[in-house]
Structures are given as C-alpha cells and as structure tokens.
Amino acid sequence: MWVKVERPDGEITEKEIPACTYLTIGDVLEDGSIIIDLLFSDDDDDDMTAYGIYDGEDDEYF
C-alpha cells in the first residue's frame, strides 16, 4: 500500500507501507512522517464490487 506523507523537514513524498498495516490520515509513522493521503489502487477488490443501486422502489419485496 502506498501513502503520501509529509516528512519532518516539510517534504511531501510517497512511501510504501505493508498491506496488512491499518493506517488513517493524520497517523504519525516511526520516522516522524505524518500521513496526509492514502493512495488506493485502481484494481477492483471483492469487497469493493458494486452490486446495484438501492432506489427504494423494491421495498414491497422486503
């Protein structure tokens, strides 16, 4: 996973972090860098698949 960080010297760079790591914007890394953006890949994951749009018209079936 790639994240965009602001280093302690003010430089903004991208840094690779292990995929199993849970991070949020504002977290401080071991080197003092602050996460300012989480970069997501364009690949579709199984948990990101859109199955349809709920429009409320099918309420009679529930």
N, CA, C and O atoms as a GROMACS GRO file, in nm:
protein
  248
    1MET      N    1   0.086  -0.116   0.000
    1MET     CA    2   0.000   0.000   0.000
    1MET      C    3   0.091   0.123   0.000
    1MET      O    4   0.193   0.127   0.068
    2TRP      N    5   0.052   0.221  -0.076
    2TRP     CA    6   0.128   0.346  -0.084
    2TRP      C    7   0.052   0.456  -0.011
    2TRP      O    8  -0.071   0.466  -0.023
    3VAL      N    9   0.124   0.536   0.064
    3VAL     CA   10   0.065   0.651   0.133
    3VAL      C   11   0.146   0.775   0.100
    3VAL      O   12   0.265   0.767   0.070
    4LYS      N   13   0.081   0.889   0.104
    4LYS     CA   14   0.150   1.017   0.085
    4LYS      C   15   0.175   1.073   0.225
    4LYS      O   16   0.084   1.083   0.307
    5VAL      N   17   0.301   1.110   0.251
    5VAL     CA   18   0.339   1.157   0.384
    5VAL      C   19   0.409   1.292   0.376
    5VAL      O   20   0.469   1.327   0.274
    6GLU      N   21   0.400   1.366   0.485
    6GLU     CA   22   0.479   1.488   0.500
    6GLU      C   23   0.588   1.457   0.601
    6GLU      O   24   0.560   1.426   0.717
    7ARG      N   25   0.711   1.465   0.557
    7ARG     CA   26   0.825   1.434   0.642
    7ARG      C   27   0.849   1.549   0.739
    7ARG      O   28   0.801   1.660   0.717
    8PRO      N   29   0.924   1.524   0.847
    8PRO     CA   30   0.951   1.629   0.947
    8PRO      C   31   1.016   1.754   0.888
    8PRO      O   32   1.000   1.863   0.944
    9ASP      N   33   1.089   1.740   0.776
    9ASP     CA   34   1.152   1.857   0.715
    9ASP      C   35   1.058   1.932   0.621
    9ASP      O   36   1.098   2.031   0.559
   10GLY      N   37   0.930   1.886   0.611
   10GLY     CA   38   0.830   1.953   0.529
   10GLY      C   39   0.814   1.897   0.389
   10GLY      O   40   0.721   1.935   0.318
   11GLU      N   41   0.903   1.808   0.348
   11GLU     CA   42   0.895   1.748   0.214
   11GLU      C   43   0.780   1.649   0.208
   11GLU      O   44   0.760   1.570   0.301
   12ILE      N   45   0.704   1.652   0.099
   12ILE     CA   46   0.593   1.560   0.078
   12ILE      C   47   0.639   1.452  -0.019
   12ILE      O   48   0.683   1.482  -0.130
   13THR      N   49   0.628   1.325   0.024
   13THR     CA   50   0.670   1.212  -0.057
   13THR      C   51   0.569   1.099  -0.046
   13THR      O   52   0.478   1.104   0.038
   14GLU      N   53   0.586   0.997  -0.130
   14GLU     CA   54   0.506   0.876  -0.119
   14GLU      C   55   0.592   0.768  -0.056
   14GLU      O   56   0.713   0.760  -0.081
   15LYS      N   57   0.529   0.685   0.026
   15LYS     CA   58   0.603   0.582   0.097
   15LYS      C   59   0.524   0.452   0.091
   15LYS      O   60   0.402   0.452   0.104
   16GLU      N   61   0.595   0.340   0.072
   16GLU     CA   62   0.529   0.210   0.068
   16GLU      C   63   0.522   0.153   0.210
   16GLU      O   64   0.622   0.151   0.283
   17ILE      N   65   0.403   0.108   0.247
   17ILE     CA   66   0.377   0.051   0.379
   17ILE      C   67   0.323  -0.090   0.358
   17ILE      O   68   0.252  -0.113   0.260
   18PRO      N   69   0.355  -0.187   0.444
   18PRO     CA   70   0.300  -0.323   0.429
   18PRO      C   71   0.147  -0.320   0.425
   18PRO      O   72   0.083  -0.245   0.499
   19ALA      N   73   0.089  -0.402   0.338
   19ALA     CA   74  -0.056  -0.401   0.316
   19ALA      C   75  -0.136  -0.439   0.439
   19ALA      O   76  -0.252  -0.399   0.452
   20CYS      N   77  -0.080  -0.515   0.530
   20CYS     CA   78  -0.154  -0.560   0.649
   20CYS      C   79  -0.158  -0.453   0.758
   20CYS      O   80  -0.212  -0.478   0.866
   21THR      N   81  -0.104  -0.335   0.733
   21THR     CA   82  -0.099  -0.227   0.831
   21THR      C   83  -0.225  -0.142   0.821
   21THR      O   84  -0.265  -0.102   0.711
   22TYR      N   85  -0.288  -0.112   0.936
   22TYR     CA   86  -0.407  -0.026   0.938
   22TYR      C   87  -0.362   0.117   0.968
   22TYR      O   88  -0.306   0.144   1.074
   23LEU      N   89  -0.386   0.207   0.874
   23LEU     CA   90  -0.345   0.346   0.889
   23LEU      C   91  -0.460   0.439   0.854
   23LEU      O   92  -0.549   0.404   0.777
   24THR      N   93  -0.458   0.557   0.912
   24THR     CA   94  -0.554   0.661   0.877
   24THR      C   95  -0.479   0.792   0.856
   24THR      O   96  -0.364   0.806   0.899
   25ILE      N   97  -0.544   0.886   0.790
   25ILE     CA   98  -0.484   1.017   0.769
   25ILE      C   99  -0.459   1.083   0.905
   25ILE      O  100  -0.547   1.083   0.992
   26GLY      N  101  -0.341   1.137   0.922
   26GLY     CA  102  -0.303   1.201   1.047
   26GLY      C  103  -0.216   1.114   1.136
   26GLY      O  104  -0.158   1.163   1.233
   27ASP      N  105  -0.204   0.983   1.104
   27ASP     CA  106  -0.117   0.896   1.182
   27ASP      C  107   0.029   0.939   1.165
   27ASP      O  108   0.068   0.988   1.059
   28VAL      N  109   0.107   0.921   1.269
   28VAL     CA  110   0.250   0.954   1.266
   28VAL      C  111   0.328   0.823   1.257
   28VAL      O  112   0.310   0.733   1.338
   29LEU      N  113   0.416   0.814   1.157
   29LEU     CA  114   0.498   0.695   1.138
   29LEU      C  115   0.622   0.701   1.226
   29LEU      O  116   0.651   0.803   1.288
   30GLU      N  117   0.695   0.589   1.231
   30GLU     CA  118   0.813   0.577   1.317
   30GLU      C  119   0.918   0.684   1.289
   30GLU      O  120   0.987   0.729   1.381
   31ASP      N  121   0.930   0.726   1.163
   31ASP     CA  122   1.032   0.826   1.128
   31ASP      C  123   0.985   0.970   1.148
   31ASP      O  124   1.056   1.064   1.115
   32GLY      N  125   0.864   0.987   1.203
   32GLY     CA  126   0.810   1.120   1.228
   32GLY      C  127   0.725   1.175   1.116
   32GLY      O  128   0.669   1.284   1.128
   33SER      N  129   0.713   1.100   1.005
   33SER     CA  130   0.630   1.144   0.892
   33SER      C  131   0.483   1.135   0.930
   33SER      O  132   0.442   1.045   1.005
   34ILE      N  133   0.403   1.227   0.878
   34ILE     CA  134   0.259   1.229   0.904
   34ILE      C  135   0.186   1.191   0.776
   34ILE      O  136   0.215   1.246   0.670
   35ILE      N  137   0.093   1.097   0.786
   35ILE     CA  138   0.017   1.053   0.669
   35ILE      C  139  -0.082   1.162   0.631
   35ILE      O  140  -0.163   1.205   0.714
   36ILE      N  141  -0.075   1.208   0.506
   36ILE     CA  142  -0.166   1.313   0.459
   36ILE      C  143  -0.262   1.263   0.353
   36ILE      O  144  -0.359   1.332   0.320
   37ASP      N  145  -0.237   1.143   0.297
   37ASP     CA  146  -0.329   1.087   0.196
   37ASP      C  147  -0.303   0.938   0.184
   37ASP      O  148  -0.188   0.893   0.191
   38LEU      N  149  -0.410   0.861   0.165
   38LEU     CA  150  -0.400   0.718   0.140
   38LEU      C  151  -0.425   0.697  -0.008
   38LEU      O  152  -0.531   0.733  -0.059
   39LEU      N  153  -0.329   0.638  -0.076
   39LEU     CA  154  -0.340   0.617  -0.220
   39LEU      C  155  -0.393   0.476  -0.244
   39LEU      O  156  -0.332   0.378  -0.201
   40PHE      N  157  -0.506   0.466  -0.313
   40PHE     CA  158  -0.566   0.337  -0.341
   40PHE      C  159  -0.538   0.299  -0.485
   40PHE      O  160  -0.529   0.385  -0.572
   41SER      N  161  -0.525   0.169  -0.509
   41SER     CA  162  -0.502   0.122  -0.645
   41SER      C  163  -0.633   0.126  -0.724
   41SER      O  164  -0.741   0.138  -0.666
   42ASP      N  165  -0.621   0.117  -0.854
   42ASP     CA  166  -0.739   0.115  -0.940
   42ASP      C  167  -0.795  -0.026  -0.957
   42ASP      O  168  -0.896  -0.044  -1.025
   43ASP      N  169  -0.732  -0.125  -0.896
   43ASP     CA  170  -0.779  -0.263  -0.907
   43ASP      C  171  -0.907  -0.279  -0.826
   43ASP      O  172  -0.921  -0.222  -0.718
   44ASP      N  173  -1.000  -0.360  -0.879
   44ASP     CA  174  -1.122  -0.391  -0.806
   44ASP      C  175  -1.094  -0.502  -0.707
   44ASP      O  176  -1.037  -0.605  -0.743
   45ASP      N  177  -1.134  -0.482  -0.585
   45ASP     CA  178  -1.128  -0.587  -0.484
   45ASP      C  179  -1.265  -0.648  -0.470
   45ASP      O  180  -1.365  -0.586  -0.507
   46ASP      N  181  -1.273  -0.770  -0.416
   46ASP     CA  182  -1.402  -0.836  -0.398
   46ASP      C  183  -1.493  -0.756  -0.307
   46ASP      O  184  -1.614  -0.754  -0.328
   47ASP      N  185  -1.437  -0.689  -0.207
   47ASP     CA  186  -1.520  -0.613  -0.114
   47ASP      C  187  -1.559  -0.476  -0.168
   47ASP      O  188  -1.630  -0.401  -0.101
   48MET      N  189  -1.514  -0.442  -0.288
   48MET     CA  190  -1.548  -0.314  -0.348
   48MET      C  191  -1.642  -0.328  -0.467
   48MET      O  192  -1.668  -0.230  -0.538
   49THR      N  193  -1.694  -0.448  -0.490
   49THR     CA  194  -1.780  -0.472  -0.605
   49THR      C  195  -1.916  -0.408  -0.582
   49THR      O  196  -1.979  -0.432  -0.478
   50ALA      N  197  -1.962  -0.330  -0.676
   50ALA     CA  198  -2.095  -0.268  -0.667
   50ALA      C  199  -2.198  -0.368  -0.719
   50ALA      O  200  -2.187  -0.417  -0.831
   51TYR      N  201  -2.297  -0.399  -0.638
   51TYR     CA  202  -2.398  -0.496  -0.677
   51TYR      C  203  -2.524  -0.430  -0.731
   51TYR      O  204  -2.609  -0.500  -0.787
   52GLY      N  205  -2.539  -0.304  -0.718
   52GLY     CA  206  -2.657  -0.235  -0.766
   52GLY      C  207  -2.683  -0.112  -0.682
   52GLY      O  208  -2.614  -0.086  -0.583
   53ILE      N  209  -2.782  -0.038  -0.722
   53ILE     CA  210  -2.816   0.085  -0.652
   53ILE      C  211  -2.953   0.068  -0.588
   53ILE      O  212  -3.048   0.027  -0.655
   54TYR      N  213  -2.964   0.099  -0.461
   54TYR     CA  214  -3.092   0.092  -0.391
   54TYR      C  215  -3.168   0.221  -0.418
   54TYR      O  216  -3.121   0.330  -0.386
   55ASP      N  217  -3.286   0.206  -0.476
   55ASP     CA  218  -3.365   0.326  -0.508
   55ASP      C  219  -3.494   0.335  -0.428
   55ASP      O  220  -3.570   0.430  -0.444
   56GLY      N  221  -3.520   0.237  -0.340
   56GLY     CA  222  -3.638   0.242  -0.257
   56GLY      C  223  -3.764   0.186  -0.321
   56GLY      O  224  -3.864   0.168  -0.252
   57GLU      N  225  -3.762   0.158  -0.450
   57GLU     CA  226  -3.882   0.110  -0.519
   57GLU      C  227  -3.909  -0.037  -0.491
   57GLU      O  228  -4.021  -0.084  -0.514
   58ASP      N  229  -3.812  -0.111  -0.441
   58ASP     CA  230  -3.829  -0.254  -0.417
   58ASP      C  231  -3.866  -0.284  -0.273
   58ASP      O  232  -3.850  -0.398  -0.230
   59ASP      N  233  -3.914  -0.187  -0.196
   59ASP     CA  234  -3.946  -0.207  -0.056
   59ASP      C  235  -4.055  -0.312  -0.036
   59ASP      O  236  -4.059  -0.376   0.069
   60GLU      N  237  -4.144  -0.330  -0.131
   60GLU     CA  238  -4.253  -0.426  -0.116
   60GLU      C  239  -4.202  -0.570  -0.111
   60GLU      O  240  -4.275  -0.659  -0.066
   61TYR      N  241  -4.080  -0.594  -0.155
   61TYR     CA  242  -4.026  -0.730  -0.154
   61TYR      C  243  -3.955  -0.764  -0.024
   61TYR      O  244  -3.913  -0.878  -0.006
   62PHE      N  245  -3.942  -0.668   0.067
   62PHE     CA  246  -3.871  -0.693   0.193
   62PHE      C  247  -3.967  -0.708   0.306
   62PHE      O  248  -3.926  -0.729   0.420
   0.00000   0.00000   0.00000
